[in-house]
Amino acid sequence: MTPWRLLQDGLDLSVKVQPRARRPSCGGLAADGAALKVAVAEVPEDGRANRAVCEAVARALGLPKSAVEVLHGATSRQKTLRITGNPAHLVPKLEALTA
């Protein structure tokens, strides 16, 4: 099972976020295999961790920050991100991140 769902103009990506991490990172699968792990140093206040998650995923995929937004789970560690871009180019990059 992959943590993303393809759309015509991008994809929806399930992520599990670890705020206040000592070492920010983006990669690997969560224990259940249904989400990409993302660790950010920001605290979950005033949307700072959400912005950091979007920036980390955009950086890992080589996209502008504006191409990634939180679709569901703004106040939860389990989030769904909407990523705008060509799915044919995004999927190989996500496969490399989850390997």
Backbone as XML, in Angstrom:
<?xml version="1.0"?>
<chain id="A" units="angstrom">
  <residue number="1" name="MET">
    <atom name="N" x="0.846" y="-1.183" z="0.000"/>
    <atom name="CA" x="0.000" y="0.000" z="0.000"/>
    <atom name="C" x="0.890" y="1.245" z="0.000"/>
  </residue>
  <residue number="2" name="THR">
    <atom name="N" x="0.610" y="2.158" z="-0.874"/>
    <atom name="CA" x="1.394" y="3.387" z="-0.952"/>
    <atom name="C" x="0.702" y="4.495" z="-0.162"/>
  </residue>
  <residue number="3" name="PRO">
    <atom name="N" x="1.471" y="5.427" z="0.376"/>
    <atom name="CA" x="0.868" y="6.516" z="1.153"/>
    <atom name="C" x="0.340" y="7.663" z="0.297"/>
  </residue>
  <residue number="4" name="TRP">
    <atom name="N" x="0.269" y="7.484" z="-1.011"/>
    <atom name="CA" x="-0.247" y="8.555" z="-1.855"/>
    <atom name="C" x="-1.386" y="8.053" z="-2.733"/>
  </residue>
  <residue number="5" name="ARG">
    <atom name="N" x="-2.192" y="9.024" z="-3.177"/>
    <atom name="CA" x="-3.316" y="8.756" z="-4.076"/>
    <atom name="C" x="-3.168" y="9.713" z="-5.247"/>
  </residue>
  <residue number="6" name="LEU">
    <atom name="N" x="-3.110" y="9.162" z="-6.448"/>
    <atom name="CA" x="-2.884" y="9.964" z="-7.640"/>
    <atom name="C" x="-4.115" y="10.761" z="-8.031"/>
  </residue>
  <residue number="7" name="LEU">
    <atom name="N" x="-3.878" y="11.972" z="-8.509"/>
    <atom name="CA" x="-4.901" y="12.855" z="-9.041"/>
    <atom name="C" x="-4.464" y="13.276" z="-10.443"/>
  </residue>
  <residue number="8" name="GLN">
    <atom name="N" x="-5.318" y="13.975" z="-11.169"/>
    <atom name="CA" x="-4.945" y="14.427" z="-12.511"/>
    <atom name="C" x="-3.815" y="15.438" z="-12.486"/>
  </residue>
  <residue number="9" name="ASP">
    <atom name="N" x="-3.830" y="16.342" z="-11.528"/>
    <atom name="CA" x="-2.839" y="17.414" z="-11.491"/>
    <atom name="C" x="-1.902" y="17.324" z="-10.297"/>
  </residue>
  <residue number="10" name="GLY">
    <atom name="N" x="-1.740" y="16.139" z="-9.720"/>
    <atom name="CA" x="-0.866" y="15.983" z="-8.570"/>
    <atom name="C" x="-1.193" y="14.724" z="-7.799"/>
  </residue>
  <residue number="11" name="LEU">
    <atom name="N" x="-1.093" y="14.816" z="-6.471"/>
    <atom name="CA" x="-1.439" y="13.671" z="-5.636"/>
    <atom name="C" x="-1.709" y="14.119" z="-4.209"/>
  </residue>
  <residue number="12" name="ASP">
    <atom name="N" x="-2.375" y="13.251" z="-3.469"/>
    <atom name="CA" x="-2.596" y="13.439" z="-2.040"/>
    <atom name="C" x="-1.650" y="12.491" z="-1.319"/>
  </residue>
  <residue number="13" name="LEU">
    <atom name="N" x="-0.912" y="13.010" z="-0.351"/>
    <atom name="CA" x="0.097" y="12.241" z="0.362"/>
    <atom name="C" x="-0.230" y="12.198" z="1.842"/>
  </residue>
  <residue number="14" name="SER">
    <atom name="N" x="-0.260" y="11.000" z="2.418"/>
    <atom name="CA" x="-0.445" y="10.840" z="3.862"/>
    <atom name="C" x="0.910" y="10.935" z="4.541"/>
  </residue>
  <residue number="15" name="VAL">
    <atom name="N" x="0.988" y="11.760" z="5.576"/>
    <atom name="CA" x="2.234" y="11.914" z="6.323"/>
    <atom name="C" x="1.964" y="11.770" z="7.811"/>
  </residue>
  <residue number="16" name="LYS">
    <atom name="N" x="2.980" y="11.302" z="8.512"/>
    <atom name="CA" x="2.943" y="11.269" z="9.977"/>
    <atom name="C" x="4.046" y="12.211" z="10.441"/>
  </residue>
  <residue number="17" name="VAL">
    <atom name="N" x="3.650" y="13.225" z="11.203"/>
    <atom name="CA" x="4.552" y="14.308" z="11.569"/>
    <atom name="C" x="5.060" y="14.148" z="12.995"/>
  </residue>
  <residue number="18" name="GLN">
    <atom name="N" x="6.340" y="14.431" z="13.172"/>
    <atom name="CA" x="6.934" y="14.497" z="14.504"/>
    <atom name="C" x="7.413" y="15.930" z="14.717"/>
  </residue>
  <residue number="19" name="PRO">
    <atom name="N" x="6.625" y="16.747" z="15.424"/>
    <atom name="CA" x="7.086" y="18.108" z="15.709"/>
    <atom name="C" x="8.145" y="18.095" z="16.808"/>
  </residue>
  <residue number="20" name="ARG">
    <atom name="N" x="8.871" y="19.197" z="16.925"/>
    <atom name="CA" x="9.924" y="19.356" z="17.937"/>
    <atom name="C" x="11.010" y="18.285" z="17.830"/>
  </residue>
  <residue number="21" name="ALA">
    <atom name="N" x="11.310" y="17.860" z="16.638"/>
    <atom name="CA" x="12.338" y="16.831" z="16.449"/>
    <atom name="C" x="13.727" y="17.435" z="16.589"/>
  </residue>
  <residue number="22" name="ARG">
    <atom name="N" x="14.650" y="16.673" z="17.121"/>
    <atom name="CA" x="16.031" y="17.146" z="17.232"/>
    <atom name="C" x="16.676" y="17.222" z="15.859"/>
  </residue>
  <residue number="23" name="ARG">
    <atom name="N" x="16.353" y="16.226" z="15.012"/>
    <atom name="CA" x="16.911" y="16.183" z="13.662"/>
    <atom name="C" x="15.773" y="16.172" z="12.647"/>
  </residue>
  <residue number="24" name="PRO">
    <atom name="N" x="15.514" y="17.271" z="11.982"/>
    <atom name="CA" x="14.480" y="17.286" z="10.952"/>
    <atom name="C" x="14.838" y="16.325" z="9.817"/>
  </residue>
  <residue number="25" name="SER">
    <atom name="N" x="13.825" y="15.622" z="9.328"/>
    <atom name="CA" x="14.046" y="14.685" z="8.233"/>
    <atom name="C" x="12.743" y="14.456" z="7.483"/>
  </residue>
  <residue number="26" name="CYS">
    <atom name="N" x="12.874" y="13.908" z="6.304"/>
    <atom name="CA" x="11.726" y="13.585" z="5.480"/>
    <atom name="C" x="12.062" y="12.308" z="4.734"/>
  </residue>
  <residue number="27" name="GLY">
    <atom name="N" x="11.434" y="11.208" z="5.126"/>
    <atom name="CA" x="11.701" y="9.948" z="4.444"/>
    <atom name="C" x="11.379" y="8.767" z="5.304"/>
  </residue>
  <residue number="28" name="GLY">
    <atom name="N" x="11.165" y="7.646" z="4.668"/>
    <atom name="CA" x="10.811" y="6.419" z="5.349"/>
    <atom name="C" x="9.317" y="6.330" z="5.561"/>
  </residue>
  <residue number="29" name="LEU">
    <atom name="N" x="8.871" y="5.142" z="5.883"/>
    <atom name="CA" x="7.451" y="4.916" z="6.133"/>
    <atom name="C" x="7.177" y="4.814" z="7.620"/>
  </residue>
  <residue number="30" name="ALA">
    <atom name="N" x="5.989" y="5.230" z="8.013"/>
    <atom name="CA" x="5.548" y="5.063" z="9.401"/>
    <atom name="C" x="5.420" y="3.567" z="9.688"/>
  </residue>
  <residue number="31" name="ALA">
    <atom name="N" x="5.285" y="3.213" z="10.939"/>
    <atom name="CA" x="5.236" y="1.813" z="11.344"/>
    <atom name="C" x="4.137" y="1.021" z="10.634"/>
  </residue>
  <residue number="32" name="ASP">
    <atom name="N" x="3.000" y="1.660" z="10.366"/>
    <atom name="CA" x="1.904" y="0.954" z="9.696"/>
    <atom name="C" x="2.073" y="0.924" z="8.178"/>
  </residue>
  <residue number="33" name="GLY">
    <atom name="N" x="3.057" y="1.631" z="7.648"/>
    <atom name="CA" x="3.328" y="1.639" z="6.215"/>
    <atom name="C" x="2.373" y="2.475" z="5.393"/>
  </residue>
  <residue number="34" name="ALA">
    <atom name="N" x="1.509" y="3.228" z="6.048"/>
    <atom name="CA" x="0.489" y="3.991" z="5.322"/>
    <atom name="C" x="0.779" y="5.480" z="5.259"/>
  </residue>
  <residue number="35" name="ALA">
    <atom name="N" x="1.960" y="5.905" z="5.716"/>
    <atom name="CA" x="2.268" y="7.339" z="5.716"/>
    <atom name="C" x="3.776" y="7.555" z="5.636"/>
  </residue>
  <residue number="36" name="LEU">
    <atom name="N" x="4.147" y="8.671" z="5.029"/>
    <atom name="CA" x="5.538" y="9.099" z="4.974"/>
    <atom name="C" x="5.889" y="9.786" z="6.292"/>
  </residue>
  <residue number="37" name="LYS">
    <atom name="N" x="7.045" y="9.472" z="6.859"/>
    <atom name="CA" x="7.469" y="10.111" z="8.107"/>
    <atom name="C" x="8.147" y="11.436" z="7.802"/>
  </residue>
  <residue number="38" name="VAL">
    <atom name="N" x="7.728" y="12.468" z="8.530"/>
    <atom name="CA" x="8.332" y="13.788" z="8.399"/>
    <atom name="C" x="8.578" y="14.325" z="9.805"/>
  </residue>
  <residue number="39" name="ALA">
    <atom name="N" x="9.830" y="14.666" z="10.102"/>
    <atom name="CA" x="10.183" y="15.238" z="11.398"/>
    <atom name="C" x="10.597" y="16.686" z="11.175"/>
  </residue>
  <residue number="40" name="VAL">
    <atom name="N" x="10.030" y="17.595" z="11.977"/>
    <atom name="CA" x="10.350" y="19.023" z="11.872"/>
    <atom name="C" x="10.726" y="19.555" z="13.250"/>
  </residue>
  <residue number="41" name="ALA">
    <atom name="N" x="11.557" y="20.579" z="13.276"/>
    <atom name="CA" x="12.006" y="21.163" z="14.538"/>
    <atom name="C" x="10.987" y="22.140" z="15.116"/>
  </residue>
  <residue number="42" name="GLU">
    <atom name="N" x="10.061" y="22.591" z="14.314"/>
    <atom name="CA" x="9.076" y="23.589" z="14.753"/>
    <atom name="C" x="8.101" y="23.008" z="15.774"/>
  </residue>
  <residue number="43" name="VAL">
    <atom name="N" x="7.545" y="23.888" z="16.588"/>
    <atom name="CA" x="6.515" y="23.489" z="17.547"/>
    <atom name="C" x="5.148" y="23.606" z="16.877"/>
  </residue>
  <residue number="44" name="PRO">
    <atom name="N" x="4.188" y="22.804" z="17.310"/>
    <atom name="CA" x="2.861" y="22.840" z="16.673"/>
    <atom name="C" x="1.992" y="23.981" z="17.199"/>
  </residue>
  <residue number="45" name="GLU">
    <atom name="N" x="2.449" y="25.194" z="17.020"/>
    <atom name="CA" x="1.698" y="26.379" z="17.457"/>
    <atom name="C" x="1.549" y="27.330" z="16.281"/>
  </residue>
  <residue number="46" name="ASP">
    <atom name="N" x="0.383" y="27.900" z="16.128"/>
    <atom name="CA" x="0.110" y="28.911" z="15.100"/>
    <atom name="C" x="0.430" y="28.421" z="13.690"/>
  </residue>
  <residue number="47" name="GLY">
    <atom name="N" x="0.351" y="27.110" z="13.448"/>
    <atom name="CA" x="0.575" y="26.566" z="12.117"/>
    <atom name="C" x="2.031" y="26.488" z="11.698"/>
  </residue>
  <residue number="48" name="ARG">
    <atom name="N" x="2.958" y="26.738" z="12.637"/>
    <atom name="CA" x="4.380" y="26.726" z="12.275"/>
    <atom name="C" x="4.836" y="25.333" z="11.859"/>
  </residue>
  <residue number="49" name="ALA">
    <atom name="N" x="4.399" y="24.293" z="12.561"/>
    <atom name="CA" x="4.798" y="22.932" z="12.192"/>
    <atom name="C" x="4.192" y="22.546" z="10.844"/>
  </residue>
  <residue number="50" name="ASN">
    <atom name="N" x="2.960" y="22.963" z="10.579"/>
    <atom name="CA" x="2.340" y="22.657" z="9.283"/>
    <atom name="C" x="3.126" y="23.295" z="8.142"/>
  </residue>
  <residue number="51" name="ARG">
    <atom name="N" x="3.524" y="24.536" z="8.312"/>
    <atom name="CA" x="4.324" y="25.207" z="7.276"/>
    <atom name="C" x="5.661" y="24.506" z="7.090"/>
  </residue>
  <residue number="52" name="ALA">
    <atom name="N" x="6.269" y="24.084" z="8.198"/>
    <atom name="CA" x="7.562" y="23.397" z="8.113"/>
    <atom name="C" x="7.428" y="22.057" z="7.400"/>
  </residue>
  <residue number="53" name="VAL">
    <atom name="N" x="6.330" y="21.352" z="7.644"/>
    <atom name="CA" x="6.089" y="20.073" z="6.972"/>
    <atom name="C" x="5.944" y="20.294" z="5.476"/>
  </residue>
  <residue number="54" name="CYS">
    <atom name="N" x="5.159" y="21.271" z="5.088"/>
    <atom name="CA" x="4.962" y="21.565" z="3.664"/>
    <atom name="C" x="6.284" y="21.943" z="3.006"/>
  </residue>
  <residue number="55" name="GLU">
    <atom name="N" x="7.086" y="22.748" z="3.683"/>
    <atom name="CA" x="8.380" y="23.150" z="3.134"/>
    <atom name="C" x="9.324" y="21.957" z="3.016"/>
  </residue>
  <residue number="56" name="ALA">
    <atom name="N" x="9.333" y="21.074" z="4.015"/>
    <atom name="CA" x="10.225" y="19.905" z="3.980"/>
    <atom name="C" x="9.858" y="18.958" z="2.846"/>
  </residue>
  <residue number="57" name="VAL">
    <atom name="N" x="8.571" y="18.711" z="2.670"/>
    <atom name="CA" x="8.132" y="17.817" z="1.601"/>
    <atom name="C" x="8.407" y="18.454" z="0.238"/>
  </residue>
  <residue number="58" name="ALA">
    <atom name="N" x="8.144" y="19.746" z="0.103"/>
    <atom name="CA" x="8.414" y="20.436" z="-1.164"/>
    <atom name="C" x="9.904" y="20.375" z="-1.489"/>
  </residue>
  <residue number="59" name="ARG">
    <atom name="N" x="10.752" y="20.607" z="-0.503"/>
    <atom name="CA" x="12.201" y="20.563" z="-0.716"/>
    <atom name="C" x="12.634" y="19.158" z="-1.131"/>
  </residue>
  <residue number="60" name="ALA">
    <atom name="N" x="12.095" y="18.136" z="-0.476"/>
    <atom name="CA" x="12.467" y="16.756" z="-0.783"/>
    <atom name="C" x="12.042" y="16.345" z="-2.192"/>
  </residue>
  <residue number="61" name="LEU">
    <atom name="N" x="10.955" y="16.934" z="-2.682"/>
    <atom name="CA" x="10.464" y="16.599" z="-4.015"/>
    <atom name="C" x="10.949" y="17.559" z="-5.090"/>
  </residue>
  <residue number="62" name="GLY">
    <atom name="N" x="11.693" y="18.586" z="-4.703"/>
    <atom name="CA" x="12.194" y="19.560" z="-5.661"/>
    <atom name="C" x="11.110" y="20.453" z="-6.227"/>
  </residue>
  <residue number="63" name="LEU">
    <atom name="N" x="10.155" y="20.815" z="-5.378"/>
    <atom name="CA" x="9.033" y="21.651" z="-5.791"/>
    <atom name="C" x="9.055" y="22.976" z="-5.042"/>
  </residue>
  <residue number="64" name="PRO">
    <atom name="N" x="8.355" y="23.994" z="-5.561"/>
    <atom name="CA" x="8.216" y="25.241" z="-4.796"/>
    <atom name="C" x="7.308" y="25.009" z="-3.584"/>
  </residue>
  <residue number="65" name="LYS">
    <atom name="N" x="7.493" y="25.818" z="-2.543"/>
    <atom name="CA" x="6.683" y="25.676" z="-1.320"/>
    <atom name="C" x="5.189" y="25.776" z="-1.603"/>
  </residue>
  <residue number="66" name="SER">
    <atom name="N" x="4.827" y="26.578" z="-2.603"/>
    <atom name="CA" x="3.415" y="26.788" z="-2.911"/>
    <atom name="C" x="2.745" y="25.556" z="-3.517"/>
  </residue>
  <residue number="67" name="ALA">
    <atom name="N" x="3.516" y="24.541" z="-3.900"/>
    <atom name="CA" x="2.948" y="23.340" z="-4.510"/>
    <atom name="C" x="2.438" y="22.339" z="-3.477"/>
  </residue>
  <residue number="68" name="VAL">
    <atom name="N" x="2.696" y="22.588" z="-2.180"/>
    <atom name="CA" x="2.298" y="21.653" z="-1.129"/>
    <atom name="C" x="1.446" y="22.385" z="-0.101"/>
  </residue>
  <residue number="69" name="GLU">
    <atom name="N" x="0.290" y="21.793" z="0.223"/>
    <atom name="CA" x="-0.583" y="22.383" z="1.246"/>
    <atom name="C" x="-1.232" y="21.282" z="2.066"/>
  </residue>
  <residue number="70" name="VAL">
    <atom name="N" x="-1.631" y="21.624" z="3.294"/>
    <atom name="CA" x="-2.310" y="20.673" z="4.174"/>
    <atom name="C" x="-3.767" y="20.596" z="3.742"/>
  </residue>
  <residue number="71" name="LEU">
    <atom name="N" x="-4.209" y="19.389" z="3.398"/>
    <atom name="CA" x="-5.582" y="19.170" z="2.973"/>
    <atom name="C" x="-6.452" y="18.764" z="4.160"/>
  </residue>
  <residue number="72" name="HIS">
    <atom name="N" x="-5.966" y="17.814" z="4.956"/>
    <atom name="CA" x="-6.683" y="17.335" z="6.141"/>
    <atom name="C" x="-5.705" y="17.172" z="7.298"/>
  </residue>
  <residue number="73" name="GLY">
    <atom name="N" x="-6.197" y="17.330" z="8.522"/>
    <atom name="CA" x="-5.400" y="17.051" z="9.709"/>
    <atom name="C" x="-4.521" y="18.180" z="10.169"/>
  </residue>
  <residue number="74" name="ALA">
    <atom name="N" x="-4.961" y="19.413" z="10.032"/>
    <atom name="CA" x="-4.131" y="20.554" z="10.413"/>
    <atom name="C" x="-3.749" y="20.531" z="11.889"/>
  </residue>
  <residue number="75" name="THR">
    <atom name="N" x="-4.562" y="19.925" z="12.750"/>
    <atom name="CA" x="-4.254" y="19.893" z="14.182"/>
    <atom name="C" x="-3.837" y="18.502" z="14.648"/>
  </residue>
  <residue number="76" name="SER">
    <atom name="N" x="-3.569" y="17.609" z="13.731"/>
    <atom name="CA" x="-3.219" y="16.228" z="14.051"/>
    <atom name="C" x="-1.815" y="15.913" z="13.559"/>
  </residue>
  <residue number="77" name="ARG">
    <atom name="N" x="-1.224" y="14.857" z="14.101"/>
    <atom name="CA" x="0.069" y="14.397" z="13.591"/>
    <atom name="C" x="-0.104" y="13.644" z="12.277"/>
  </residue>
  <residue number="78" name="GLN">
    <atom name="N" x="-1.249" y="13.043" z="12.068"/>
    <atom name="CA" x="-1.577" y="12.379" z="10.801"/>
    <atom name="C" x="-2.182" y="13.427" z="9.883"/>
  </residue>
  <residue number="79" name="LYS">
    <atom name="N" x="-1.551" y="13.693" z="8.765"/>
    <atom name="CA" x="-2.018" y="14.730" z="7.852"/>
    <atom name="C" x="-2.114" y="14.177" z="6.438"/>
  </residue>
  <residue number="80" name="THR">
    <atom name="N" x="-2.923" y="14.829" z="5.638"/>
    <atom name="CA" x="-2.961" y="14.572" z="4.208"/>
    <atom name="C" x="-2.544" y="15.861" z="3.520"/>
  </residue>
  <residue number="81" name="LEU">
    <atom name="N" x="-1.521" y="15.762" z="2.693"/>
    <atom name="CA" x="-1.017" y="16.909" z="1.962"/>
    <atom name="C" x="-1.468" y="16.819" z="0.509"/>
  </residue>
  <residue number="82" name="ARG">
    <atom name="N" x="-1.843" y="17.938" z="-0.062"/>
    <atom name="CA" x="-2.155" y="18.015" z="-1.496"/>
    <atom name="C" x="-0.911" y="18.568" z="-2.180"/>
  </residue>
  <residue number="83" name="ILE">
    <atom name="N" x="-0.370" y="17.797" z="-3.118"/>
    <atom name="CA" x="0.828" y="18.186" z="-3.837"/>
    <atom name="C" x="0.458" y="18.391" z="-5.298"/>
  </residue>
  <residue number="84" name="THR">
    <atom name="N" x="0.705" y="19.584" z="-5.789"/>
    <atom name="CA" x="0.392" y="19.928" z="-7.168"/>
    <atom name="C" x="1.624" y="19.709" z="-8.034"/>
  </residue>
  <residue number="85" name="GLY">
    <atom name="N" x="1.442" y="19.003" z="-9.131"/>
    <atom name="CA" x="2.545" y="18.743" z="-10.053"/>
    <atom name="C" x="2.220" y="17.546" z="-10.919"/>
  </residue>
  <residue number="86" name="ASN">
    <atom name="N" x="3.130" y="17.192" z="-11.779"/>
    <atom name="CA" x="2.949" y="16.063" z="-12.678"/>
    <atom name="C" x="3.145" y="14.762" z="-11.901"/>
  </residue>
  <residue number="87" name="PRO">
    <atom name="N" x="2.102" y="13.926" z="-11.766"/>
    <atom name="CA" x="2.244" y="12.679" z="-11.006"/>
    <atom name="C" x="3.331" y="11.754" z="-11.548"/>
  </residue>
  <residue number="88" name="ALA">
    <atom name="N" x="3.550" y="11.774" z="-12.853"/>
    <atom name="CA" x="4.581" y="10.911" z="-13.443"/>
    <atom name="C" x="5.980" y="11.287" z="-12.948"/>
  </residue>
  <residue number="89" name="HIS">
    <atom name="N" x="6.194" y="12.554" z="-12.595"/>
    <atom name="CA" x="7.486" y="12.990" z="-12.066"/>
    <atom name="C" x="7.552" y="12.849" z="-10.543"/>
  </residue>
  <residue number="90" name="LEU">
    <atom name="N" x="6.398" y="12.954" z="-9.878"/>
    <atom name="CA" x="6.375" y="12.914" z="-8.414"/>
    <atom name="C" x="6.515" y="11.499" z="-7.857"/>
  </residue>
  <residue number="91" name="VAL">
    <atom name="N" x="5.890" y="10.528" z="-8.510"/>
    <atom name="CA" x="5.875" y="9.162" z="-7.978"/>
    <atom name="C" x="7.282" y="8.573" z="-7.827"/>
  </residue>
  <residue number="92" name="PRO">
    <atom name="N" x="8.178" y="8.675" z="-8.813"/>
    <atom name="CA" x="9.529" y="8.137" z="-8.595"/>
    <atom name="C" x="10.263" y="8.789" z="-7.419"/>
  </residue>
  <residue number="93" name="LYS">
    <atom name="N" x="10.055" y="10.085" z="-7.232"/>
    <atom name="CA" x="10.698" y="10.767" z="-6.110"/>
    <atom name="C" x="10.131" y="10.278" z="-4.785"/>
  </residue>
  <residue number="94" name="LEU">
    <atom name="N" x="8.817" y="10.051" z="-4.731"/>
    <atom name="CA" x="8.208" y="9.530" z="-3.504"/>
    <atom name="C" x="8.645" y="8.094" z="-3.233"/>
  </residue>
  <residue number="95" name="GLU">
    <atom name="N" x="8.777" y="7.301" z="-4.293"/>
    <atom name="CA" x="9.242" y="5.929" z="-4.105"/>
    <atom name="C" x="10.648" y="5.916" z="-3.515"/>
  </residue>
  <residue number="96" name="ALA">
    <atom name="N" x="11.486" y="6.854" z="-3.947"/>
    <atom name="CA" x="12.838" y="6.946" z="-3.394"/>
    <atom name="C" x="12.804" y="7.372" z="-1.923"/>
  </residue>
  <residue number="97" name="LEU">
    <atom name="N" x="11.887" y="8.271" z="-1.569"/>
    <atom name="CA" x="11.770" y="8.726" z="-0.177"/>
    <atom name="C" x="11.263" y="7.622" z="0.746"/>
  </residue>
  <residue number="98" name="THR">
    <atom name="N" x="10.390" y="6.769" z="0.238"/>
    <atom name="CA" x="9.791" y="5.731" z="1.092"/>
    <atom name="C" x="10.594" y="4.443" z="1.097"/>
  </residue>
  <residue number="99" name="ALA">
    <atom name="N" x="11.630" y="4.348" z="0.271"/>
    <atom name="CA" x="12.429" y="3.115" z="0.212"/>
    <atom name="C" x="13.335" y="2.986" z="1.419"/>
  </residue>
</chain>
